Amino acid sequence: MVPGMLLALALALPGGSPVPEQAANETASQAGEHVAAIRIQGNLLTPDDEVRQLGGIEIGMPVGADTVAEVTGRLRAAGRFERVEVLRRFASIADPTQIVLVVIVDEGPVKIEGGGSPDEPARVVERGGPGLMYLPLLRFEDGYGFTYGVRMTRPDALGRRSRISFPLTWGGEKRAAVELDKEFIQAPVSRIEFGSSITRRRHPFFEDDEDRQRVWVTAERDLASLVSGLRVSGTAGWQQVTFLGGDDGFLSTGAEMVFDTRLDPMLARNAVYTRAAWERSAVDQPDVRGPAGAVNQMMVDARGYLGLVGQSVLVIRALREDSDAPLPPYLKPILGGMPNLRGFRRGAAVGDTLVAGSVELRLPLTSPLNVGKLGVSAFVDVGTVYDNGGRLEDQHLERAVGGAVWFSAAFVRLNLAVAHGIGGSTRVHFGTGVSP
């Protein structure tokens, strides 16, 4: 029964008297939803009372269908917060008219001073810094040595699910880049990336510095809703390469398809990984151009992971990189080392076509429940490279046998391998990485 009807009935009854004012107010408050409590989270610079004032909210105020939207709009219009979220929750199971408003605000990066002594407690004084996150980069790449640096990232640079990154490295690979990427939920592409970089590395075969400037855009589509583990992408860009006294600038386009059912690349079991890629480079060199005025490169990398007794896994890999015309030196595939032929140094040979394969038995020594996993492996590698126009059946396949000890934890990988190249020497290979 509504409050007005209760009041009229009380006045109409014999000997009736008006409902006391306090009781009338309590009855009116219970008739509709009202704010019973206000909780504010995330505010470091702005006091709770000021957040309530900016949002126009107070205890006891009625809650309507548009209250949450109105409070959110007022807080956003204040220009004090990078993100605002207002939630409506019930304060009591027995009385559903009592509502709790939860206000969550994000004031962005702030600066904290003090805290060095009891007389000077820590305090938030102002917004500070560009809001960057930092990730150390450290890896050892066979043939290039240690690369170290930092990746600085600003999340949500272009709205939610976007970021802008500035990776800076030194050592084996000297690189400075700007990378901007954004993910999409419902769109023709799942992710798009724009980037620009300058890089210098010393080529392990030619032993000369290779300077490369690059600008690119990549669009990626995740097709997991159709086939689990499948994604495709396309890339277009421009490169300027200075190498062996030459200076080449050219456009490049490419496409890639990856089918990956592995949960952990190092400890995959009963899984497959296949990568097929094509890249077209409009190199302005008559002696390396194909019939259509450009060079087309194709690559297929297929790996299978078969679970055996206990935790042991058999890994079989086949790799082929090919082209339809002679390649300039800086595009030629490199044979040797951890990437394709252990037992031979990285840069043992180069060519227009590379063919390699391996069979490896991996045996984890720690429990699958451990965060860090240690294991050993035994392997046989084969591989060769040759120039455009040659045939695989005419080539000599280099072979190597060896073993390795490896450690894997989250995004950290350590791998130490000792391999003997048949007809050659015994080499130690080491690879590691700490990167996203």
Secondary structure, 3 states (H helix, E strand, C coil): CCHHHHHHHHHHCCCCCCCCHHHHHHHHHHHCCEEEEEEEECCCCCCHHHHHHHHCCCCCCECCCCHHHHHHHHHHHCCCCCEEEEEEEECCCCCCCEEEEEEEEECCCEEEECCCECCECCEEEEECCCCCEEEEEEEEECCCEEEEEEEEEEECCCCCCEEEEEEEEEECEEEEEEEEEEECCCCCCCEEEEEEEEEEEECCCCCCEEEEEEEEEEEEEECCCCCCCEEEEEEEEEEEEEECCEEEEEEEEEEEEEEECCCCCCCCCCEEEEEEEEEEECCCCCCCCCCCCCEEEEEEEEEEEEECCCCCEEEEEEEEEEECCCCCHHHCCEECECCCECCCCCCCEECCEEEEEEEEEEEECCCCCCCCEEEEEEEEEEEEEECCCCCHHHCCCEEEEEEEEEEEECCEEEEEEEEEECCCCEEEEEEEEECC
